[in-house]
């Protein structure tokens, strides 16, 4: 029997948040969205601890870590979705192209159009397929008339890889689609308002393997035009779809770097323990 490695540190119950420079989150030449010193509190609970992270254009960054480590909480900071949670407080700075999204002049409705979000469970509106996609462009005044609206809807469905499957039934209810089609409809709805960043919170966790593969292919296609951040419980998915990976543990960002390096040569013991299945 192989002797135990007594030099390996035991799994910690608490983690001292690493310095931003130590983690290396600044290794993005042209960050599109930047978070600095983010702390999130739910009442007295300190859920996110001094997290700093950059997301670049034309990249997918995956956020991984054990359940309850703060991945989704941090993701919601990037388009102020935590504002909707009673008792939640956020400190620190998040900038989108240099503009503070928590500034007093920031229009939150406009922000959530610029930073779209796709949730864990597909949530199409109780409307037709067409109206699901057209909803955002209508309320934001992005189309001058029906012809322009039709073009936006068709283009968005095409980018989401759904147009050819629904072209003859755009008036049918969106909730009548399969789970994978509903998730692609939600992606089409998000990109219809021409966002700059797309946030995805475990978008494949409720889908079968075939639908998951289609969404992953779509993510790879979408990164040509968007900055994408995905929270995933699947390390295999993170390895397949992302260029960089960030590992979270107990509300702290432990390590971030190129995905291949994170999975083959992690720089932190906690990252290695998680990736090798010692906990999580």
N, C-alpha and C positions, 0 to 999 in steps of 0.2 A: 504493500500500500504506500502511495506517495505521501511523504510527511507533510503536515500542514505548514503553510507559510506563516510563521509567527511574526514576521516582519510587516505583514499587511495590516494596515490600520483597521480597527473595528468600525462597523457601520455607525455613523454618528446620528444622534437624535437631534442635534442642533448643528447648524452650519453657519460659520462666519461668512457673510457675503464677501466674495472676492472683489478686489479693486477692478475697475473697468479696464485698466491697462493690463492687469494680470490675466484677465479672462481673454483679452484680445478681440473684443467686439468691434474695435475701431478699424479692423482690417478691410474696410469697404471703401473703395476709392471715391465713389459718388453715391453716398446714401440718399435714398429717396425719402425714407422716413427714419427718424432717429429718436430713440428714447434715452434719456439720461437721468439716472438716480431715481427711478420709479419706485415708489412705495405705495402699497394698497392696504387699507385697513377695512375690515368688516367689524364695526364696533371696536372692541378691544383686541381683536385678532389681527395680527400683522401677517397678511397673506403674501405680499410681495415685498422683498427686501432689497432695496437699492439696486435695481436691475437697470442696466444700460445695454442697448442693442441697436444695431443698424440693420436696415433692410434696403438692398440695392435694387435698382431697376433691372428688369430682365433676369431675375433670379428667383428661385424658390428656396426659402429658408424653412426648415422643419424644426418644430419645437417638440422635444421628447422628454419623458420623465415619468415617474410613478404617478398613479392616480392621486389627485389632491396636491400636486407639487406646485401648482400656480400657473401652469401653461395657459389655460383658457382665460384665467383672470388677467394675466398680462396681455393676452391677445385683445381682450375687450378694452384695454386702455388705449389701443391704437386708433379707435374710432369713437371713443367715449361711451361705449355701451354700458360701462359700469355706472354712468350717471343715472341709469334707470333702476339701480338697485338701492333700496333704502338702507341708509346707514353706512354706505360705502364711501370711503374717502381716498382720494388719489393725490399724491404729491410727486414732485419732479417735473420734468419737461419732456414733451413729445413734439417734434417739429416735422412738418410735411413740407418739403422743399424750403426749409428754413422758416416756415411760419408756425408759430406756437398754436397747436390745436386746442390748448386749454386757455388761450387768451380770451379776454372779454369780447373782442370783436369777431371771434370765430362763430359762424353760423353752423350749429350742430347738424342741421338738416343737410346743408351743403357738404359738410365734412363727411357725412355717412354716404353721400353720393360719390365723393372722391375716394373714400376708403370703404369699399363694399364688403359685405360679409355673407358667408355661406355657412349655415349651421349644421350641427351634427345630424339632426333629423330633417329630411326634406319638409319644407313648410310653404307649399304653394298657396296663394290666395284662393278663396272660394270663388274664382272667376274663370273665364275661359283661358285657354293657353295663350291666345293673342293678348288678352287684357292683363294677364300676369306680367308679360314682358313690357307692354305698353304703359303700365301704371307709372313707373318712375319717369320716363320721358314726358308723360302728360303733366305730372305735378311740377316738374322742373322746367316746363316750357321749352323742351328741346326740339320739338317738331312744329313747323309752321302750319302743317295741314296733314290730311290723311295720307297723302302720298309719302311724305317724309316719315310719318309714323310707321307706315307699312315697311319702309326701307330699314328703319331702325330695328323693328321687330324681326324681320327676316334675317338681317345681318347678325343680330345677337343670337338668334337660334342657330344660325349656321356656325358661328364661332363656338357655340356650346355643343356642336356636333349633334343637334337634335332636329334641324330643319327638315331633312328628308324623311324623317320618321313621322312628322306631324303636319306636313304641308297641306294635307287634304282634310285636316280636322282641327284647324286653329280655333274654331268656335266651340270645341268640346271642352269640358271642365278640366282644368289642370290636375285636379285631384284624381282624375280617372287614369292617369298615366302610371306606369310601373314605378317602383321605388327609385331605380337608377335614372329613369327618364325624368321623374320629379326633381331629383337633385340637379340634373343638367338644366332643367327649366329654371330652377332657382339661380343657377350660375348665369344663365341667359338674362334673367331679371336683374342680376347684379351688374352685368357688363353693359346693359342697355343704357345706363346713365353715364357711360364713358368714364369709369373710375380710373384712378391712377394706381391704386393698391387693392388687392383682393385678399381678404382674410378668410381662412377656412378652418373651422373648428371641428375636427374629426369628421370630415365630409363623407367618409366611406364606412363608418362604423356600423351603419344600419343596412348596408348593401351586401349583396351576394358577390362572390369572387368575379363573375363576369362583369357586373356593373362597376365594381371597384376598378377593374383593369381599364374600363372605358374612361372613368373619371381621371385615373392617373395619366392616361394618354392625353386627355384634355388639358390637364394641368401643365404638362410639358409643352403643349401647343400654346397655351395662354401666356406662358412666361415670356414669349417673344415680344409681347406688348404691355405686360403688367409686371409690377413687383408683387410677389405672392408670399404669404406666410401661412403655413399649415401646421396646426396642432394635430398630432397623431399619436395613438397608443401603439402603433405598429412600427417597430424599428425597421422591418423589411420595407414598409412603404416609404419611410423616411429615406432609406438608402436608395430606393428606386427613383423618387421624384425630386429630391432636393440637391442643390449645389452646396449649401451650408446647413449645418445642424447645430442647434443650441440645446444643451442639456440642463434641465431644471431639477432642483431638489429642495424640498421644504421651503419653497418660496424664493430661493436664490438661484441665480444663473451661475452654474458651476463652470461651464466650458462652452465655447462656440468656435467653430472652425469649419474647414472644408469637410464635407460629409465623409469622404473616403478616409480622411485622416482620423476623424472622430471614431469611426467604426473599426479601423485597423490599428490605430496607435493613439488611443486617448491619453490626454495629458494629466488627467486627474483620477485618483483612485475611485472616487464615487462614480464617475462616468464608466470606468472599466467594470466595476461591480454590477452596474445596471445592465450594460451591454452584454456581459457574460452570463446574465441571469441569476446572479446571487441574490437579488431582491428586485421588487417591482411588480 
